[in-house]
Amino acid sequence: MSGGGEFRLDYAADLGAYRQLAKPFTQQQLLAAITAVLAAYPPGSGPAESTKT
């Protein structure tokens, strides 16, 4: 999501975003967010797996 200020980050969470980053963010902040999400959901264990048939 882009635009609208930080309060829009709440919308991202309501829509299921795992993490939100307010702009501007650093490469380190982006990498930390990606690493945290990947650590929380190892391959085959994420919420998307429950929707597969």
N, C-alpha and C positions, 0 to 999 in steps of 0.2 A: 504494500500500500504506500502511496505517496501523497503528500499534500494534506492540508487540513490541520496541521499541528499535532502535538503529542496526544491529545485526547482521542484521536483516531486509532491510536495503538490499542485502546480498549476494544475497539471494534474487531481488530485483528485477533485478539484473544477470544472474543466471543465467537468468532468464525472458526476457531480451532487452531490458530497459529501456536506453535510450540514455544516460540520466543519472539520478542519484539525488539527492534533496534530503532532508537530515535536518531534521525539524521542531524548532524553529520556523525558517522561512526567510523572508527578506525579499523584497519585491517585486523588488528589484534582482537577487537571486540567482535568482529564478524567471525573470525576463526574460533574464538571461545564459544560463541553461540552455536556454531556448527558442531564443534566437538562435544558440547554438552548434549545436544539433541541426539547425535549418533551414539553417545555413551548410554543414554537413557533408553534407546530403542535399538538393540543389536539386530543384525539381519534376521528376518523371520519372526520378530517379536513385536513389531510396531502395530499401532491401531489399524492400519490398512490391512493387515493380515486377517483380521477378523471378518472383513467384508468379502474375502475371496471365497469362491465356491468350487 
